[in-house]
Amino acid sequence: MARIIPDTPLFIVTSALNPNMGVINRDDRLQQTIEGLKSLREKCPDAIILLADGSPEKVEEDKIKKLDGLVHFVADFSNDNDIIQFAATGRKSEAENVLMLKTLLLLKQDPGMMRLLQTVNRVFKLSARTTIDDGFDISEHNHFGKYVFKKRMPTWIQSERAEVFTDLLITRLFSFCPSLLDDYFIMCKRNINVIMETGVDTEHAHFFNMGQENLIELNIIHCRGIMAGTGALEIY
């Protein structure tokens, strides 16, 4: 039997098409998601795209159909009880990590996804409604056994917690080697505990729980997106 040589990037695109918070209406969220997926397919035409939705309210079938041709798989966790317990109360950071945990479990346990993972040389996490800019170079992420994030940013926390949570990592777009799948699964669990115990967000928790020896940092990751909570444009 010929040996499979992993050569395909996998993008896990996390979304909440039917949120119960934020300033962006649902129609705009869907359109921004479509535009972001189009930019991803343009910049990375060979990528496998798995959309994982963690909406606190069930996503309508017609919305999913509008994504046909833009994604290869949809993991619909909308209306999931574990996610609802956080999302319904505005605890976005916990909900994001639970969504990633469930998606990683799917990759680890579903027979079809397990076979698919054998072909993957890099796993990307991309927030929906993110546009990939022209400068994006996927080869910058090709580091075996490493995570690749945008360069750490200093904390905005003003309290005594800043002595512990000194920096944060932007989670709109990052990647990791498939060899770190179990490591990242454990990190997501730790993130949830840290967030619940201290009240920091997922970006502070990611830096806090990151093994620095496994981290590669890029000055620019070449993407942009609108913050759901404020409507402000972020460019990274």
N, C-alpha and C positions, 0 to 999 in steps of 0.2 A: 504494500500500500504506500502510495506517495505521501511524503511528509508535507503537512500543510505549513506554509510559510506565512505567518501573520503579516499582512501588508495593508490593512484597511483601518482607517480611523472610525471610531464609533462616537457619535455625538448624542449624549443624553440631554435633551432639551426639556427643561422643567417649566411647567406653566400652571397658571390658575385662570382658566378662561372664564369661570364664574365665581369671582371673589365676592366677599361681603364687606370689603374695605378698599380704600384708595380713591383717588380723584379721577381715574380714567374709567369711562363707561365701558360696558361689555362689548359693544360693537367695535369701539376703537381698539380694545385689547385684542380682539380677534384679527382685525386688520393689521395691527402692528406685529402680531405673531406671524401672519402670512408673509408680510414684507421681510421679517427677520429670517424666516425659513428660506425664502427666495434668495436672500443674500448668502446664506450658508451653502445652498446648493450651487450657487454661482462660483463661490470661492473654493469650495471643496466638493467637486462633482462626484468624487468616488466614495464619499463618506456614507456610512450607514447612519440613519437618523431615527432615533427612538424618542418620541414625544411622551413625556410622563406628566400627566395632569393631576394636580392635587387640589382641585377646587373643593370648597366646603359644600357646594351645591352641585347636584348632578349635571353634567354637561350634556346638552341636547345632541341627538344623533346628527342633525343637520350641520352643526358646527364641526363635528369630527369629519364629516364628508367633505367639507370645504378645505380640509387639509390633505385630501387625497392627491397623490402625485408629488407632494412636498415632503412627506415623511414615509419611512418604510414600515414603522410599527408605531402603534399607539398603546400605551399602558394607561388605562383610565382608572385612576384612583379617586376620582371625584366621588364625593359622598362616602368616602372611607371613614369609618368611625374613629380610627386612631388619628387621622389628620384633622377631622372635624373638631375634636376636643381642643386642639390648639388654634386652628384657623378661625373657628367660630368666635373665639374670644380675642382675636387680633394678635395672637402670638405667632407671628410670621416666621421667626427664626426657628422655633421648634418644629413648625409644620414643614419647613423646607428640608430639615434634616430627616424627619420621618419619611418624607417623600423619597429622598435619596436612599434611605435604608430599604424601603420597599422595592425600589427599582433595582438596587444591587442584589437583593434576594431573588428577584426575577431572573437576573443574569446568572446567578449562582445555582438556581434550582430548576428552572424550566429547561427541559431537554433541548428544545429548539434554540433557545438563547445560549445555552452552554455550547452547542455546536458552533453557533455564530461567533461566540467569543473567541474560539480557537483561531479565527481569521483576523482578529483585531490586534493591531500593533500599538494603539493609543486610545485611551478613553478620555473624551472631553465632556465637561459639564458646561452647558450654555443656558443661561436664563432666556426664556421666551421673550419676545419683543426686543431682542438685541440684534442690531445690524452689524454684520462683519464688514469692516472697512477695507479699502483697497490695499493697504499695506500689510494685511495679514499674511504671514508666511508659516504654514503648518510645520515646516521643518524646524522651526525654532523650538518646537515642543518635543522633538525626538531625543529624549534623554532616558535611557533605560534605567528602571528602578527609581525614578524621580517623579516628584510633583512639579508642575510648572504653573506659577501664578504671576500676576502683575506684582512688581516690586512692592514690598510692604509699605504701608502708610502709617504715620504716627496716630495714636489714639486721639479721639475727640472727647474722650471721657474726662470730666473735670473733678470727679470725686477721688477718694483715696484708692478706688479700684484701679486708677491709672498706674499705680505703682506695680500692679500685677499684670494688667492688660495693657502693655505698653504700645502695642502695634496691632494692626489688622491686615487681613488679606482680602482683596476684592474677590467676590465669588460669582460675579456675572459671567466670567469665562475663565476656566482653568482646565488643566489636563493632568492625567496621571498614567503611569505605566500599568498595563494589566496585571503585572506581578504585584501591584499594590492594592488590588481589589479588596482583599481581606483586611488590609491595614486601613483602608479608607472606610470600610464598613465599621470597624471598631472606632475610628475617629468620629464618625457621625453619632454613634452612641455616646461617646464622651462629650461631644458638642452639646447634645441635648441636656446632659446632666449639668454641664457648666452653665448653660444658658438659664436653666431652671433655678440653679442655686445662687447665681450672681446677678442675673438680669441683663448680662451683656448680650450683644447680637451675634449672629452666626459668623460674621466676619472676624470679630475679636476671638470667638471660640476657635475658629479654624487656625489662627496664628498660635493661640495658646496651646493647642493640642498637636501642632505640627512638629514632627521630628526635623529639626533644622538641617540635619545631615542629608535629608531626602529632598530638600527644597531648592529649586532653581527659580530665580526671579528675573522677569523681563521688565524693562523700563516702560515699554508700550505694548499692549496686547491687541490694539487695532480693532476696537469695537465701540459701540455706543448704544445707549438705550434710555428710555424715559422712566424715571422713578415712579412707581405706582402711588406712593404716599404723597408726593409733592407735585408731580408733573414736571420736575426739573430734568433737563437733559444731562446725562453723564457721558463723558467721552474718555475712554481709556486707551 
